[in-house]
Amino acid sequence: MFILTVVEDDIRVQPSDLTKHPPDAVTEVIEQRYLDKVLPNLGLAVTLYDVQSIEGGFVYPNDGAAYFTVRFRLVVFRPFAGEVLVGKLKSSSREGLRISLGFFDDVLIPEYALQDPSFFDDQEKLWVWKFDGNDMYMDLGEEVRFRVHTLRFQAPPTPLQQQNATGEERLLGTAAKPFSPFEVVGEINGDGLGLTSWWAPAEE
């Protein structure tokens, strides 16, 4: 679920922070720049693992800030295809389910990847699995075990793309349709998958 990745970057330390020990100063900048941000085609940066090297410290005229070349490692959330994870059901729509892992909310279970047969209850706004004649509702807040199918990375739309967008695409990036640079697409159409309560052993 998590990987270590090496990053090398030029870090600018503000003049007001030059009294700090260099590792402390660059660590603050790295955390502000990277943590809880999506690294394109890699994953979500969760925490700074360590700083391997710091070079430079040059101060340019008319700037006053110091520039360091820093090599460091980040812990990145990047689950692999086939990995089984557990999260909580955050929302339901006709498109499928949204699952939250607590630190990451962009897990999508498309409608075609639900237990078969399942249908969307328009009145309750919930998905229901028909199992042995019973309606197994997928209630919000319930624990869901899912299998990772694919990772999906998306570049933010350009101003020109937003200007030319039609239909629902015009809402992309708004509160009605937030933009997600990184989505995990999962599935629950298998034994042991879905709500964990479905598979809990019956009490004697």
C-alpha positions in Angstrom: 0.0 0.0 0.0 2.9 2.3 0.7 6.2 2.7 -1.1 9.4 4.7 -0.6 10.4 7.1 -3.4 13.6 9.2 -3.7 13.2 12.8 -4.7 15.8 15.5 -5.5 14.6 19.1 -5.4 15.9 22.6 -5.1 14.6 24.0 -1.8 14.4 27.7 -1.1 14.7 28.6 2.6 13.3 32.0 3.5 15.6 34.6 5.0 13.6 34.5 8.3 14.5 30.8 8.6 18.2 31.0 8.0 18.9 31.0 11.8 17.5 27.5 11.9 19.6 24.4 11.6 19.6 23.6 7.8 18.0 20.1 8.1 15.2 21.6 10.1 14.7 24.5 7.7 14.6 22.3 4.6 12.4 19.7 6.3 9.7 22.4 6.9 9.8 23.5 3.3 9.6 19.9 2.0 6.7 19.1 4.2 4.8 22.2 3.1 5.5 21.4 -0.6 4.9 17.7 -0.7 2.9 16.2 2.1 -0.7 15.4 1.3 0.0 16.2 -2.4 -0.3 13.9 -5.3 2.9 13.1 -7.2 1.9 12.6 -10.9 1.9 9.0 -11.9 3.2 8.0 -8.5 0.8 8.5 -5.7 -0.1 10.5 -2.6 2.8 11.7 -0.5 2.0 10.8 3.1 5.1 11.6 5.1 8.8 12.5 4.9 10.8 9.4 5.6 14.3 11.0 5.8 16.7 13.5 4.3 19.6 11.9 2.6 21.7 14.8 1.6 21.8 18.6 1.6 24.1 20.6 -0.6 24.5 24.3 -1.4 23.0 27.0 0.7 23.7 29.7 -1.9 22.3 33.1 -1.2 21.6 35.1 -4.4 21.8 38.9 -4.5 18.6 40.9 -4.1 16.9 37.7 -2.8 18.3 36.9 0.7 16.9 33.4 0.7 19.2 30.3 0.6 18.9 27.6 -2.0 19.8 24.0 -1.2 19.8 20.9 -3.4 18.2 18.3 -1.3 17.8 14.5 -1.8 15.1 12.9 0.4 12.7 10.0 0.6 9.0 10.2 0.8 6.4 7.6 2.0 3.9 7.4 -0.8 0.5 5.8 -0.9 0.4 3.7 -4.0 -1.6 0.4 -3.7 -0.9 -2.3 -6.2 -3.4 -4.0 -8.4 -5.0 -7.0 -6.6 -4.2 -5.6 -3.1 -7.2 -5.9 -0.7 -7.9 -2.9 1.5 -10.6 -1.9 4.0 -12.2 1.6 4.2 -15.5 3.1 5.1 -18.4 3.9 2.7 -18.4 7.6 2.2 -21.1 8.2 -0.5 -23.3 6.4 -3.0 -24.6 7.4 -6.4 -25.8 5.7 -9.6 -22.1 5.7 -10.7 -21.1 3.5 -7.8 -19.5 3.9 -4.3 -17.0 6.2 -2.8 -14.7 4.7 -0.1 -12.6 6.6 2.4 -9.4 5.3 3.9 -9.3 8.1 6.4 -6.3 9.8 4.9 -7.5 9.3 1.3 -11.1 9.7 0.1 -10.8 9.0 -3.7 -11.5 5.3 -3.9 -14.2 4.6 -6.5 -16.1 1.3 -6.8 -17.9 1.6 -10.2 -21.4 0.2 -10.5 -20.2 -2.7 -12.7 -17.7 -3.8 -10.0 -20.3 -4.3 -7.3 -21.6 -7.7 -6.1 -23.9 -9.2 -8.8 -26.8 -8.6 -8.8 -26.9 -5.1 -7.2 -29.3 -2.3 -7.8 -29.5 1.4 -6.8 -32.4 2.3 -4.4 -33.5 5.7 -5.6 -35.5 6.4 -2.4 -32.7 5.5 0.0 -29.9 6.6 -2.3 -28.1 3.4 -1.5 -26.8 0.4 -3.4 -28.4 -3.0 -2.5 -27.0 -6.5 -3.1 -29.7 -9.1 -3.8 -28.5 -12.2 -2.0 -30.6 -15.3 -1.5 -33.8 -13.3 -1.7 -32.5 -10.7 0.9 -31.8 -7.0 0.3 -28.3 -6.3 1.6 -28.1 -2.5 1.9 -24.7 -0.8 1.6 -25.2 1.8 4.4 -23.0 4.8 4.6 -20.3 4.6 7.2 -20.0 0.8 7.0 -16.6 -0.9 6.6 -16.0 -2.1 3.1 -13.4 -4.6 2.0 -12.4 -4.0 -1.7 -9.7 -5.2 -4.1 -7.7 -2.6 -6.0 -8.2 -2.9 -9.8 -6.4 0.1 -11.3 -4.9 3.5 -10.4 -6.0 6.5 -12.3 -4.0 9.7 -12.6 -5.5 12.9 -14.2 -4.0 16.2 -15.1 -6.0 19.2 -14.0 -8.1 20.7 -16.8 -6.6 23.8 -18.6 -8.5 27.1 -18.7 -9.2 26.4 -22.4 -10.6 22.9 -21.6 -12.8 24.4 -18.9 -14.0 27.1 -21.3 -14.9 24.5 -24.0 -16.4 22.0 -21.6 -20.0 20.9 -22.0 -22.6 19.3 -19.8 -21.5 18.0 -16.5 -17.8 18.5 -17.5 -18.4 22.3 -16.9 -18.8 21.5 -13.2 -15.4 19.8 -12.9 -13.3 21.5 -10.2 -16.4 22.9 -8.4 -18.0 21.7 -5.2 -20.6 19.8 -7.3 -17.8 17.8 -9.0 -14.5 18.1 -7.3 -11.4 17.4 -9.3 -9.4 14.3 -8.2 -5.8 14.1 -9.6 -5.5 10.5 -8.3 -8.2 7.9 -7.9 -8.0 4.3 -6.9 -10.5 2.2 -8.8 -11.6 -0.9 -6.9 -14.0 -3.8 -7.0 -16.1 -5.8 -4.5 -17.6 -8.4 -6.8 -16.0 -11.4 -5.2 -16.2 -13.7 -2.1 -15.2 -11.9 1.1 -15.5 -8.5 -0.5 -18.0 -5.8 0.2 -19.3 -4.9 3.6 -17.3 -6.7 6.2 -20.5 -7.3 8.2 -21.7 -9.6 5.4 -18.8 -12.0 6.0 -18.7 -11.8 9.8 -19.1 -15.2 11.4 -22.6 -15.8 12.8 -22.9 -15.8 16.6 -23.8 -19.1 18.1 
